[in-house]
Amino acid sequence: LARTLRYTLRPTEALIPLYKELENMNDYLYIQKILWGDHLNTDLQIDEGIENWPVPVLILQPLVENSIKHGLDDSTEGTIWISIHRREQALSITVSDDGRGIPPSTLKMLQEWLQKEPDEHPAEHIGIRNIRNRMRLIYGESASLTIDSTLNHGTAIKIMLPEKNSSGLMQKEDANVQSADH
């Protein structure tokens, strides 16, 4: 829990190696699997050689949390798939579940909402909004976040992150200094 708390205190505009983001996601899943037991299944597919790809802090865990909280909450069991692949000059991240899905009218509203300016949305969908806003801050319009869902068959959230040099990458030493300051 302490490691998770320290992780959430990182600057949200920082880039970190993908493997660090995966560690944080796995810490969260460890806790959820204690609560769910054998009723929560996960499947992680990741291309080799992309572990150091710079990604924004807290981009995976909130998506996994949404799958559990909004997709699987009424289920007695469920599966979350996380796939991360290199696509030409971009990183493709998909988090999907086999949960209840999103009603068509809500899905339409979310898809329209994703097209609006950051200050034009309601006070709901905080996790998705934070991810989208940080992506725009770091990558401009060259990154994307899309949501697909079929009622009673699950939801998939896909993020495309363009390749970015590691100049904004938070190094271990930087993280230690910042955590010592707090």
CNS distance restraints for C-alpha pairs under 8 A (distance, minus, plus):
assign (resid   1 and name CA) (resid   5 and name CA) 6.18 0.50 0.50
assign (resid   2 and name CA) (resid   6 and name CA) 6.16 0.50 0.50
assign (resid   3 and name CA) (resid   7 and name CA) 6.11 0.50 0.50
assign (resid   4 and name CA) (resid   8 and name CA) 6.35 0.50 0.50
assign (resid   4 and name CA) (resid  24 and name CA) 6.46 0.50 0.50
assign (resid   4 and name CA) (resid  27 and name CA) 7.05 0.50 0.50
assign (resid   4 and name CA) (resid  28 and name CA) 7.74 0.50 0.50
assign (resid   5 and name CA) (resid   9 and name CA) 6.65 0.50 0.50
assign (resid   6 and name CA) (resid  10 and name CA) 7.16 0.50 0.50
assign (resid   6 and name CA) (resid 179 and name CA) 6.85 0.50 0.50
assign (resid   7 and name CA) (resid  24 and name CA) 7.31 0.50 0.50
assign (resid   8 and name CA) (resid  58 and name CA) 7.35 0.50 0.50
assign (resid   9 and name CA) (resid 179 and name CA) 7.83 0.50 0.50
assign (resid  10 and name CA) (resid  14 and name CA) 7.39 0.50 0.50
assign (resid  10 and name CA) (resid  57 and name CA) 7.35 0.50 0.50
assign (resid  10 and name CA) (resid 175 and name CA) 7.37 0.50 0.50
assign (resid  10 and name CA) (resid 178 and name CA) 7.73 0.50 0.50
assign (resid  11 and name CA) (resid  57 and name CA) 7.67 0.50 0.50
assign (resid  12 and name CA) (resid  56 and name CA) 7.07 0.50 0.50
assign (resid  12 and name CA) (resid  57 and name CA) 5.73 0.50 0.50
assign (resid  12 and name CA) (resid  58 and name CA) 7.50 0.50 0.50
assign (resid  12 and name CA) (resid 134 and name CA) 7.14 0.50 0.50
assign (resid  13 and name CA) (resid  56 and name CA) 6.64 0.50 0.50
assign (resid  13 and name CA) (resid  57 and name CA) 7.25 0.50 0.50
assign (resid  13 and name CA) (resid 134 and name CA) 6.38 0.50 0.50
assign (resid  13 and name CA) (resid 137 and name CA) 7.46 0.50 0.50
assign (resid  13 and name CA) (resid 138 and name CA) 6.73 0.50 0.50
assign (resid  14 and name CA) (resid  56 and name CA) 5.98 0.50 0.50
assign (resid  14 and name CA) (resid  57 and name CA) 6.23 0.50 0.50
assign (resid  14 and name CA) (resid 168 and name CA) 6.30 0.50 0.50
assign (resid  14 and name CA) (resid 169 and name CA) 6.45 0.50 0.50
assign (resid  14 and name CA) (resid 170 and name CA) 6.06 0.50 0.50
assign (resid  15 and name CA) (resid  54 and name CA) 5.42 0.50 0.50
assign (resid  15 and name CA) (resid  55 and name CA) 5.05 0.50 0.50
assign (resid  15 and name CA) (resid  56 and name CA) 4.55 0.50 0.50
assign (resid  15 and name CA) (resid  57 and name CA) 6.07 0.50 0.50
assign (resid  15 and name CA) (resid 166 and name CA) 7.72 0.50 0.50
assign (resid  15 and name CA) (resid 168 and name CA) 5.65 0.50 0.50
assign (resid  15 and name CA) (resid 169 and name CA) 4.49 0.50 0.50
assign (resid  15 and name CA) (resid 170 and name CA) 5.74 0.50 0.50
assign (resid  16 and name CA) (resid  20 and name CA) 6.64 0.50 0.50
assign (resid  16 and name CA) (resid  21 and name CA) 7.21 0.50 0.50
assign (resid  16 and name CA) (resid  53 and name CA) 7.91 0.50 0.50
assign (resid  16 and name CA) (resid  54 and name CA) 5.16 0.50 0.50
assign (resid  16 and name CA) (resid  55 and name CA) 5.45 0.50 0.50
assign (resid  16 and name CA) (resid  56 and name CA) 6.24 0.50 0.50
assign (resid  16 and name CA) (resid  57 and name CA) 6.30 0.50 0.50
assign (resid  16 and name CA) (resid 169 and name CA) 5.10 0.50 0.50
assign (resid  16 and name CA) (resid 170 and name CA) 5.26 0.50 0.50
assign (resid  16 and name CA) (resid 171 and name CA) 7.40 0.50 0.50
assign (resid  17 and name CA) (resid  21 and name CA) 6.92 0.50 0.50
assign (resid  17 and name CA) (resid  51 and name CA) 6.57 0.50 0.50
assign (resid  17 and name CA) (resid  52 and name CA) 4.43 0.50 0.50
assign (resid  17 and name CA) (resid  53 and name CA) 5.38 0.50 0.50
assign (resid  17 and name CA) (resid  54 and name CA) 4.70 0.50 0.50
assign (resid  17 and name CA) (resid  55 and name CA) 6.18 0.50 0.50
assign (resid  17 and name CA) (resid 169 and name CA) 7.13 0.50 0.50
assign (resid  17 and name CA) (resid 170 and name CA) 7.99 0.50 0.50
assign (resid  18 and name CA) (resid  22 and name CA) 6.19 0.50 0.50
assign (resid  18 and name CA) (resid  50 and name CA) 7.35 0.50 0.50
assign (resid  18 and name CA) (resid  51 and name CA) 5.14 0.50 0.50
assign (resid  18 and name CA) (resid  52 and name CA) 5.40 0.50 0.50
assign (resid  18 and name CA) (resid  53 and name CA) 5.39 0.50 0.50
assign (resid  18 and name CA) (resid  54 and name CA) 6.02 0.50 0.50
assign (resid  18 and name CA) (resid  55 and name CA) 5.84 0.50 0.50
assign (resid  19 and name CA) (resid  23 and name CA) 6.16 0.50 0.50
assign (resid  19 and name CA) (resid  51 and name CA) 4.99 0.50 0.50
assign (resid  19 and name CA) (resid  52 and name CA) 6.35 0.50 0.50
assign (resid  20 and name CA) (resid  24 and name CA) 6.39 0.50 0.50
assign (resid  21 and name CA) (resid  25 and name CA) 6.23 0.50 0.50
assign (resid  21 and name CA) (resid  55 and name CA) 7.76 0.50 0.50
assign (resid  21 and name CA) (resid  57 and name CA) 6.67 0.50 0.50
assign (resid  21 and name CA) (resid  58 and name CA) 6.78 0.50 0.50
assign (resid  21 and name CA) (resid  59 and name CA) 7.48 0.50 0.50
assign (resid  21 and name CA) (resid  60 and name CA) 6.79 0.50 0.50
assign (resid  21 and name CA) (resid  61 and name CA) 7.92 0.50 0.50
assign (resid  22 and name CA) (resid  26 and name CA) 6.02 0.50 0.50
assign (resid  22 and name CA) (resid  60 and name CA) 7.39 0.50 0.50
assign (resid  23 and name CA) (resid  27 and name CA) 6.16 0.50 0.50
assign (resid  24 and name CA) (resid  28 and name CA) 6.39 0.50 0.50
assign (resid  24 and name CA) (resid  61 and name CA) 6.96 0.50 0.50
assign (resid  25 and name CA) (resid  29 and name CA) 6.20 0.50 0.50
assign (resid  25 and name CA) (resid  60 and name CA) 6.20 0.50 0.50
assign (resid  25 and name CA) (resid  61 and name CA) 4.70 0.50 0.50
assign (resid  25 and name CA) (resid  64 and name CA) 7.64 0.50 0.50
assign (resid  26 and name CA) (resid  30 and name CA) 5.98 0.50 0.50
assign (resid  27 and name CA) (resid  31 and name CA) 6.68 0.50 0.50
assign (resid  28 and name CA) (resid  32 and name CA) 6.40 0.50 0.50
assign (resid  28 and name CA) (resid  61 and name CA) 6.93 0.50 0.50
assign (resid  29 and name CA) (resid  33 and name CA) 5.92 0.50 0.50
assign (resid  30 and name CA) (resid  34 and name CA) 6.44 0.50 0.50
assign (resid  31 and name CA) (resid  35 and name CA) 6.62 0.50 0.50
assign (resid  32 and name CA) (resid  36 and name CA) 5.99 0.50 0.50
assign (resid  32 and name CA) (resid  40 and name CA) 7.95 0.50 0.50
assign (resid  33 and name CA) (resid  37 and name CA) 5.11 0.50 0.50
assign (resid  33 and name CA) (resid  38 and name CA) 7.18 0.50 0.50
assign (resid  33 and name CA) (resid  39 and name CA) 7.95 0.50 0.50
assign (resid  33 and name CA) (resid  40 and name CA) 6.20 0.50 0.50
assign (resid  36 and name CA) (resid  40 and name CA) 5.68 0.50 0.50
assign (resid  36 and name CA) (resid  77 and name CA) 7.85 0.50 0.50
assign (resid  39 and name CA) (resid  76 and name CA) 6.67 0.50 0.50
assign (resid  39 and name CA) (resid  77 and name CA) 4.30 0.50 0.50
assign (resid  39 and name CA) (resid  78 and name CA) 6.33 0.50 0.50
assign (resid  40 and name CA) (resid  77 and name CA) 5.64 0.50 0.50
assign (resid  40 and name CA) (resid  78 and name CA) 5.25 0.50 0.50
assign (resid  40 and name CA) (resid  79 and name CA) 5.90 0.50 0.50
assign (resid  40 and name CA) (resid  80 and name CA) 7.86 0.50 0.50
assign (resid  41 and name CA) (resid  77 and name CA) 7.92 0.50 0.50
assign (resid  41 and name CA) (resid  78 and name CA) 6.17 0.50 0.50
assign (resid  41 and name CA) (resid  79 and name CA) 4.52 0.50 0.50
assign (resid  41 and name CA) (resid  80 and name CA) 6.33 0.50 0.50
assign (resid  42 and name CA) (resid  79 and name CA) 5.48 0.50 0.50
assign (resid  42 and name CA) (resid  80 and name CA) 4.83 0.50 0.50
assign (resid  42 and name CA) (resid  81 and name CA) 5.73 0.50 0.50
assign (resid  42 and name CA) (resid  82 and name CA) 7.60 0.50 0.50
assign (resid  43 and name CA) (resid  79 and name CA) 7.60 0.50 0.50
assign (resid  43 and name CA) (resid  80 and name CA) 6.42 0.50 0.50
assign (resid  43 and name CA) (resid  81 and name CA) 4.76 0.50 0.50
assign (resid  43 and name CA) (resid  82 and name CA) 6.15 0.50 0.50
assign (resid  44 and name CA) (resid  81 and name CA) 6.04 0.50 0.50
assign (resid  44 and name CA) (resid  82 and name CA) 4.81 0.50 0.50
assign (resid  44 and name CA) (resid  83 and name CA) 5.83 0.50 0.50
assign (resid  45 and name CA) (resid  81 and name CA) 7.89 0.50 0.50
assign (resid  45 and name CA) (resid  82 and name CA) 6.24 0.50 0.50
assign (resid  45 and name CA) (resid  83 and name CA) 4.61 0.50 0.50
assign (resid  45 and name CA) (resid  84 and name CA) 6.23 0.50 0.50
assign (resid  46 and name CA) (resid  50 and name CA) 7.94 0.50 0.50
assign (resid  46 and name CA) (resid  83 and name CA) 5.76 0.50 0.50
assign (resid  46 and name CA) (resid  84 and name CA) 4.71 0.50 0.50
assign (resid  46 and name CA) (resid  85 and name CA) 5.89 0.50 0.50
assign (resid  47 and name CA) (resid  84 and name CA) 6.54 0.50 0.50
assign (resid  47 and name CA) (resid  85 and name CA) 5.27 0.50 0.50
assign (resid  47 and name CA) (resid  86 and name CA) 6.92 0.50 0.50
assign (resid  50 and name CA) (resid  85 and name CA) 7.97 0.50 0.50
assign (resid  50 and name CA) (resid  86 and name CA) 7.38 0.50 0.50
assign (resid  54 and name CA) (resid 164 and name CA) 6.94 0.50 0.50
assign (resid  54 and name CA) (resid 165 and name CA) 7.57 0.50 0.50
assign (resid  54 and name CA) (resid 166 and name CA) 6.15 0.50 0.50
assign (resid  54 and name CA) (resid 169 and name CA) 6.24 0.50 0.50
assign (resid  55 and name CA) (resid  59 and name CA) 7.68 0.50 0.50
assign (resid  55 and name CA) (resid 161 and name CA) 7.83 0.50 0.50
assign (resid  56 and name CA) (resid 134 and name CA) 7.51 0.50 0.50
assign (resid  56 and name CA) (resid 135 and name CA) 7.42 0.50 0.50
assign (resid  58 and name CA) (resid  62 and name CA) 6.69 0.50 0.50
assign (resid  58 and name CA) (resid 131 and name CA) 7.70 0.50 0.50
assign (resid  59 and name CA) (resid  63 and name CA) 7.08 0.50 0.50
assign (resid  59 and name CA) (resid 131 and name CA) 6.08 0.50 0.50
assign (resid  60 and name CA) (resid  64 and name CA) 6.36 0.50 0.50
assign (resid  61 and name CA) (resid  65 and name CA) 6.00 0.50 0.50
assign (resid  62 and name CA) (resid  66 and name CA) 6.08 0.50 0.50
assign (resid  62 and name CA) (resid 127 and name CA) 5.85 0.50 0.50
assign (resid  62 and name CA) (resid 128 and name CA) 7.63 0.50 0.50
assign (resid  63 and name CA) (resid  67 and name CA) 6.34 0.50 0.50
assign (resid  63 and name CA) (resid  95 and name CA) 6.62 0.50 0.50
assign (resid  63 and name CA) (resid 127 and name CA) 7.54 0.50 0.50
assign (resid  63 and name CA) (resid 128 and name CA) 7.54 0.50 0.50
assign (resid  63 and name CA) (resid 157 and name CA) 7.64 0.50 0.50
assign (resid  64 and name CA) (resid  68 and name CA) 6.45 0.50 0.50
assign (resid  64 and name CA) (resid  80 and name CA) 7.43 0.50 0.50
assign (resid  64 and name CA) (resid  95 and name CA) 6.81 0.50 0.50
assign (resid  65 and name CA) (resid  69 and name CA) 5.90 0.50 0.50
assign (resid  66 and name CA) (resid  70 and name CA) 5.44 0.50 0.50
assign (resid  66 and name CA) (resid  71 and name CA) 6.94 0.50 0.50
assign (resid  66 and name CA) (resid 127 and name CA) 7.88 0.50 0.50
assign (resid  67 and name CA) (resid  71 and name CA) 4.77 0.50 0.50
assign (resid  67 and name CA) (resid  72 and name CA) 6.31 0.50 0.50
assign (resid  67 and name CA) (resid  80 and name CA) 7.11 0.50 0.50
assign (resid  67 and name CA) (resid  95 and name CA) 8.00 0.50 0.50
assign (resid  67 and name CA) (resid  96 and name CA) 7.20 0.50 0.50
assign (resid  67 and name CA) (resid  97 and name CA) 6.14 0.50 0.50
assign (resid  67 and name CA) (resid  99 and name CA) 7.53 0.50 0.50
assign (resid  67 and name CA) (resid 155 and name CA) 7.73 0.50 0.50
assign (resid  68 and name CA) (resid  72 and name CA) 4.84 0.50 0.50
assign (resid  68 and name CA) (resid  73 and name CA) 5.97 0.50 0.50
assign (resid  69 and name CA) (resid  73 and name CA) 5.28 0.50 0.50
assign (resid  71 and name CA) (resid  97 and name CA) 6.94 0.50 0.50
assign (resid  71 and name CA) (resid  98 and name CA) 7.44 0.50 0.50
assign (resid  71 and name CA) (resid  99 and name CA) 4.38 0.50 0.50
assign (resid  71 and name CA) (resid 100 and name CA) 5.24 0.50 0.50
assign (resid  71 and name CA) (resid 101 and name CA) 6.03 0.50 0.50
assign (resid  71 and name CA) (resid 154 and name CA) 6.78 0.50 0.50
assign (resid  71 and name CA) (resid 155 and name CA) 7.29 0.50 0.50
assign (resid  72 and name CA) (resid  76 and name CA) 7.89 0.50 0.50
assign (resid  72 and name CA) (resid  77 and name CA) 7.25 0.50 0.50
assign (resid  72 and name CA) (resid  78 and name CA) 6.11 0.50 0.50
assign (resid  72 and name CA) (resid  97 and name CA) 7.80 0.50 0.50
assign (resid  72 and name CA) (resid  98 and name CA) 7.57 0.50 0.50
assign (resid  72 and name CA) (resid  99 and name CA) 4.75 0.50 0.50
assign (resid  72 and name CA) (resid 100 and name CA) 6.63 0.50 0.50
assign (resid  74 and name CA) (resid 100 and name CA) 7.71 0.50 0.50
assign (resid  75 and name CA) (resid  99 and name CA) 7.12 0.50 0.50
assign (resid  78 and name CA) (resid  97 and name CA) 7.27 0.50 0.50
assign (resid  78 and name CA) (resid  98 and name CA) 6.18 0.50 0.50
assign (resid  78 and name CA) (resid  99 and name CA) 6.56 0.50 0.50
assign (resid  79 and name CA) (resid  97 and name CA) 5.62 0.50 0.50
assign (resid  79 and name CA) (resid  98 and name CA) 5.90 0.50 0.50
assign (resid  79 and name CA) (resid  99 and name CA) 7.87 0.50 0.50
assign (resid  80 and name CA) (resid  95 and name CA) 6.96 0.50 0.50
assign (resid  80 and name CA) (resid  96 and name CA) 5.64 0.50 0.50
assign (resid  80 and name CA) (resid  97 and name CA) 4.41 0.50 0.50
assign (resid  80 and name CA) (resid  98 and name CA) 6.98 0.50 0.50
assign (resid  81 and name CA) (resid  94 and name CA) 7.73 0.50 0.50
assign (resid  81 and name CA) (resid  95 and name CA) 5.69 0.50 0.50
assign (resid  81 and name CA) (resid  96 and name CA) 5.19 0.50 0.50
assign (resid  81 and name CA) (resid  97 and name CA) 6.16 0.50 0.50
assign (resid  82 and name CA) (resid  93 and name CA) 7.29 0.50 0.50
assign (resid  82 and name CA) (resid  94 and name CA) 5.71 0.50 0.50
assign (resid  82 and name CA) (resid  95 and name CA) 4.61 0.50 0.50
assign (resid  82 and name CA) (resid  96 and name CA) 6.62 0.50 0.50
assign (resid  83 and name CA) (resid  92 and name CA) 7.82 0.50 0.50
assign (resid  83 and name CA) (resid  93 and name CA) 5.79 0.50 0.50
assign (resid  83 and name CA) (resid  94 and name CA) 5.22 0.50 0.50
assign (resid  83 and name CA) (resid  95 and name CA) 6.63 0.50 0.50
assign (resid  84 and name CA) (resid  91 and name CA) 7.00 0.50 0.50
assign (resid  84 and name CA) (resid  92 and name CA) 5.55 0.50 0.50
assign (resid  84 and name CA) (resid  93 and name CA) 4.54 0.50 0.50
assign (resid  84 and name CA) (resid  94 and name CA) 6.50 0.50 0.50
assign (resid  85 and name CA) (resid  91 and name CA) 5.86 0.50 0.50
assign (resid  85 and name CA) (resid  92 and name CA) 5.18 0.50 0.50
assign (resid  85 and name CA) (resid  93 and name CA) 6.69 0.50 0.50
assign (resid  86 and name CA) (resid  90 and name CA) 5.93 0.50 0.50
assign (resid  86 and name CA) (resid  91 and name CA) 4.70 0.50 0.50
assign (resid  86 and name CA) (resid  92 and name CA) 6.08 0.50 0.50
assign (resid  87 and name CA) (resid  91 and name CA) 5.87 0.50 0.50
assign (resid  87 and name CA) (resid  92 and name CA) 6.42 0.50 0.50
assign (resid  89 and name CA) (resid 162 and name CA) 6.03 0.50 0.50
assign (resid  89 and name CA) (resid 163 and name CA) 5.40 0.50 0.50
assign (resid  90 and name CA) (resid 160 and name CA) 6.35 0.50 0.50
assign (resid  90 and name CA) (resid 161 and name CA) 5.33 0.50 0.50
assign (resid  90 and name CA) (resid 162 and name CA) 4.16 0.50 0.50
assign (resid  90 and name CA) (resid 163 and name CA) 5.11 0.50 0.50
assign (resid  91 and name CA) (resid 159 and name CA) 7.96 0.50 0.50
assign (resid  91 and name CA) (resid 160 and name CA) 5.63 0.50 0.50
assign (resid  91 and name CA) (resid 161 and name CA) 5.06 0.50 0.50
assign (resid  91 and name CA) (resid 162 and name CA) 6.32 0.50 0.50
assign (resid  91 and name CA) (resid 163 and name CA) 6.99 0.50 0.50
assign (resid  92 and name CA) (resid 158 and name CA) 7.09 0.50 0.50
assign (resid  92 and name CA) (resid 159 and name CA) 5.84 0.50 0.50
assign (resid  92 and name CA) (resid 160 and name CA) 4.73 0.50 0.50
assign (resid  92 and name CA) (resid 161 and name CA) 6.62 0.50 0.50
assign (resid  93 and name CA) (resid 158 and name CA) 5.64 0.50 0.50
assign (resid  93 and name CA) (resid 159 and name CA) 5.06 0.50 0.50
assign (resid  93 and name CA) (resid 160 and name CA) 6.42 0.50 0.50
assign (resid  94 and name CA) (resid 156 and name CA) 6.61 0.50 0.50
assign (resid  94 and name CA) (resid 157 and name CA) 5.61 0.50 0.50
assign (resid  94 and name CA) (resid 158 and name CA) 4.36 0.50 0.50
assign (resid  94 and name CA) (resid 159 and name CA) 6.35 0.50 0.50
assign (resid  95 and name CA) (resid 156 and name CA) 5.67 0.50 0.50
assign (resid  95 and name CA) (resid 157 and name CA) 5.40 0.50 0.50
assign (resid  95 and name CA) (resid 158 and name CA) 6.61 0.50 0.50
assign (resid  96 and name CA) (resid 154 and name CA) 7.07 0.50 0.50
assign (resid  96 and name CA) (resid 155 and name CA) 5.44 0.50 0.50
assign (resid  96 and name CA) (resid 156 and name CA) 4.01 0.50 0.50
assign (resid  96 and name CA) (resid 157 and name CA) 6.25 0.50 0.50
assign (resid  97 and name CA) (resid 154 and name CA) 5.19 0.50 0.50
assign (resid  97 and name CA) (resid 155 and name CA) 5.60 0.50 0.50
assign (resid  97 and name CA) (resid 156 and name CA) 6.62 0.50 0.50
assign (resid  98 and name CA) (resid 152 and name CA) 7.93 0.50 0.50
assign (resid  98 and name CA) (resid 153 and name CA) 5.53 0.50 0.50
assign (resid  98 and name CA) (resid 154 and name CA) 4.16 0.50 0.50
assign (resid  98 and name CA) (resid 155 and name CA) 6.92 0.50 0.50
assign (resid  99 and name CA) (resid 152 and name CA) 6.50 0.50 0.50
assign (resid  99 and name CA) (resid 153 and name CA) 6.03 0.50 0.50
assign (resid  99 and name CA) (resid 154 and name CA) 4.40 0.50 0.50
assign (resid  99 and name CA) (resid 155 and name CA) 7.04 0.50 0.50
assign (resid 100 and name CA) (resid 151 and name CA) 5.97 0.50 0.50
assign (resid 100 and name CA) (resid 152 and name CA) 4.20 0.50 0.50
assign (resid 100 and name CA) (resid 153 and name CA) 5.92 0.50 0.50
assign (resid 100 and name CA) (resid 154 and name CA) 5.43 0.50 0.50
assign (resid 100 and name CA) (resid 155 and name CA) 7.91 0.50 0.50
assign (resid 101 and name CA) (resid 149 and name CA) 5.46 0.50 0.50
assign (resid 101 and name CA) (resid 150 and name CA) 5.36 0.50 0.50
assign (resid 101 and name CA) (resid 151 and name CA) 4.33 0.50 0.50
assign (resid 101 and name CA) (resid 152 and name CA) 5.20 0.50 0.50
assign (resid 101 and name CA) (resid 153 and name CA) 5.70 0.50 0.50
assign (resid 101 and name CA) (resid 154 and name CA) 4.14 0.50 0.50
assign (resid 101 and name CA) (resid 155 and name CA) 5.16 0.50 0.50
assign (resid 102 and name CA) (resid 106 and name CA) 6.43 0.50 0.50
assign (resid 102 and name CA) (resid 107 and name CA) 5.83 0.50 0.50
assign (resid 102 and name CA) (resid 149 and name CA) 5.77 0.50 0.50
assign (resid 102 and name CA) (resid 150 and name CA) 6.51 0.50 0.50
assign (resid 102 and name CA) (resid 151 and name CA) 5.45 0.50 0.50
assign (resid 102 and name CA) (resid 152 and name CA) 7.97 0.50 0.50
assign (resid 102 and name CA) (resid 154 and name CA) 7.57 0.50 0.50
assign (resid 102 and name CA) (resid 155 and name CA) 6.99 0.50 0.50
assign (resid 103 and name CA) (resid 107 and name CA) 6.11 0.50 0.50
assign (resid 103 and name CA) (resid 150 and name CA) 7.62 0.50 0.50
assign (resid 103 and name CA) (resid 151 and name CA) 5.67 0.50 0.50
assign (resid 104 and name CA) (resid 108 and name CA) 6.10 0.50 0.50
assign (resid 104 and name CA) (resid 150 and name CA) 7.78 0.50 0.50
assign (resid 104 and name CA) (resid 151 and name CA) 7.34 0.50 0.50
assign (resid 105 and name CA) (resid 109 and name CA) 6.30 0.50 0.50
assign (resid 106 and name CA) (resid 110 and name CA) 6.16 0.50 0.50
assign (resid 107 and name CA) (resid 111 and name CA) 6.11 0.50 0.50
assign (resid 107 and name CA) (resid 147 and name CA) 7.68 0.50 0.50
assign (resid 107 and name CA) (resid 148 and name CA) 7.66 0.50 0.50
assign (resid 107 and name CA) (resid 149 and name CA) 7.20 0.50 0.50
assign (resid 108 and name CA) (resid 112 and name CA) 6.18 0.50 0.50
assign (resid 109 and name CA) (resid 113 and name CA) 5.94 0.50 0.50
assign (resid 110 and name CA) (resid 114 and name CA) 6.17 0.50 0.50
assign (resid 110 and name CA) (resid 147 and name CA) 7.86 0.50 0.50
assign (resid 111 and name CA) (resid 115 and name CA) 6.95 0.50 0.50
assign (resid 111 and name CA) (resid 146 and name CA) 7.29 0.50 0.50
assign (resid 111 and name CA) (resid 147 and name CA) 6.81 0.50 0.50
assign (resid 112 and name CA) (resid 116 and name CA) 6.98 0.50 0.50
assign (resid 113 and name CA) (resid 121 and name CA) 6.64 0.50 0.50
assign (resid 114 and name CA) (resid 132 and name CA) 7.81 0.50 0.50
assign (resid 114 and name CA) (resid 145 and name CA) 7.76 0.50 0.50
assign (resid 114 and name CA) (resid 146 and name CA) 7.89 0.50 0.50
assign (resid 116 and name CA) (resid 120 and name CA) 6.25 0.50 0.50
assign (resid 116 and name CA) (resid 121 and name CA) 7.35 0.50 0.50
assign (resid 117 and name CA) (resid 121 and name CA) 7.70 0.50 0.50
assign (resid 118 and name CA) (resid 129 and name CA) 7.77 0.50 0.50
assign (resid 118 and name CA) (resid 133 and name CA) 6.19 0.50 0.50
assign (resid 125 and name CA) (resid 129 and name CA) 6.03 0.50 0.50
assign (resid 126 and name CA) (resid 130 and name CA) 5.95 0.50 0.50
assign (resid 127 and name CA) (resid 131 and name CA) 6.31 0.50 0.50
assign (resid 128 and name CA) (resid 132 and name CA) 6.09 0.50 0.50
assign (resid 129 and name CA) (resid 133 and name CA) 6.00 0.50 0.50
assign (resid 130 and name CA) (resid 134 and name CA) 6.08 0.50 0.50
assign (resid 131 and name CA) (resid 135 and name CA) 6.11 0.50 0.50
assign (resid 132 and name CA) (resid 136 and name CA) 6.29 0.50 0.50
assign (resid 132 and name CA) (resid 144 and name CA) 7.95 0.50 0.50
assign (resid 132 and name CA) (resid 145 and name CA) 6.82 0.50 0.50
assign (resid 133 and name CA) (resid 137 and name CA) 6.18 0.50 0.50
assign (resid 134 and name CA) (resid 138 and name CA) 6.11 0.50 0.50
assign (resid 135 and name CA) (resid 139 and name CA) 5.61 0.50 0.50
assign (resid 135 and name CA) (resid 140 and name CA) 6.96 0.50 0.50
assign (resid 135 and name CA) (resid 143 and name CA) 6.46 0.50 0.50
assign (resid 135 and name CA) (resid 144 and name CA) 7.87 0.50 0.50
assign (resid 136 and name CA) (resid 140 and name CA) 4.30 0.50 0.50
assign (resid 136 and name CA) (resid 141 and name CA) 6.04 0.50 0.50
assign (resid 136 and name CA) (resid 143 and name CA) 7.05 0.50 0.50
assign (resid 139 and name CA) (resid 143 and name CA) 5.87 0.50 0.50
assign (resid 139 and name CA) (resid 161 and name CA) 7.65 0.50 0.50
assign (resid 139 and name CA) (resid 162 and name CA) 7.40 0.50 0.50
assign (resid 142 and name CA) (resid 161 and name CA) 7.50 0.50 0.50
assign (resid 142 and name CA) (resid 162 and name CA) 6.57 0.50 0.50
assign (resid 143 and name CA) (resid 159 and name CA) 7.38 0.50 0.50
assign (resid 143 and name CA) (resid 160 and name CA) 5.45 0.50 0.50
assign (resid 143 and name CA) (resid 161 and name CA) 4.93 0.50 0.50
assign (resid 143 and name CA) (resid 162 and name CA) 6.11 0.50 0.50
assign (resid 144 and name CA) (resid 158 and name CA) 7.89 0.50 0.50
assign (resid 144 and name CA) (resid 159 and name CA) 5.55 0.50 0.50
assign (resid 144 and name CA) (resid 160 and name CA) 5.16 0.50 0.50
assign (resid 144 and name CA) (resid 161 and name CA) 6.94 0.50 0.50
assign (resid 145 and name CA) (resid 157 and name CA) 7.01 0.50 0.50
assign (resid 145 and name CA) (resid 158 and name CA) 5.61 0.50 0.50
assign (resid 145 and name CA) (resid 159 and name CA) 4.49 0.50 0.50
assign (resid 145 and name CA) (resid 160 and name CA) 6.62 0.50 0.50
assign (resid 146 and name CA) (resid 157 and name CA) 5.69 0.50 0.50
assign (resid 146 and name CA) (resid 158 and name CA) 5.24 0.50 0.50
assign (resid 146 and name CA) (resid 159 and name CA) 6.60 0.50 0.50
assign (resid 147 and name CA) (resid 155 and name CA) 7.25 0.50 0.50
assign (resid 147 and name CA) (resid 156 and name CA) 5.87 0.50 0.50
assign (resid 147 and name CA) (resid 157 and name CA) 4.57 0.50 0.50
assign (resid 147 and name CA) (resid 158 and name CA) 6.48 0.50 0.50
assign (resid 148 and name CA) (resid 155 and name CA) 5.79 0.50 0.50
assign (resid 148 and name CA) (resid 156 and name CA) 5.23 0.50 0.50
assign (resid 148 and name CA) (resid 157 and name CA) 6.43 0.50 0.50
assign (resid 149 and name CA) (resid 153 and name CA) 7.47 0.50 0.50
assign (resid 149 and name CA) (resid 154 and name CA) 5.82 0.50 0.50
assign (resid 149 and name CA) (resid 155 and name CA) 4.17 0.50 0.50
assign (resid 149 and name CA) (resid 156 and name CA) 6.16 0.50 0.50
assign (resid 150 and name CA) (resid 154 and name CA) 5.82 0.50 0.50
assign (resid 150 and name CA) (resid 155 and name CA) 6.56 0.50 0.50
assign (resid 170 and name CA) (resid 174 and name CA) 6.13 0.50 0.50
assign (resid 170 and name CA) (resid 175 and name CA) 6.69 0.50 0.50
assign (resid 171 and name CA) (resid 175 and name CA) 6.37 0.50 0.50
assign (resid 172 and name CA) (resid 176 and name CA) 6.24 0.50 0.50
assign (resid 173 and name CA) (resid 177 and name CA) 6.26 0.50 0.50
assign (resid 174 and name CA) (resid 178 and name CA) 6.18 0.50 0.50
assign (resid 175 and name CA) (resid 179 and name CA) 6.04 0.50 0.50
assign (resid 176 and name CA) (resid 180 and name CA) 6.10 0.50 0.50
assign (resid 177 and name CA) (resid 181 and name CA) 6.35 0.50 0.50
assign (resid 178 and name CA) (resid 182 and name CA) 6.63 0.50 0.50
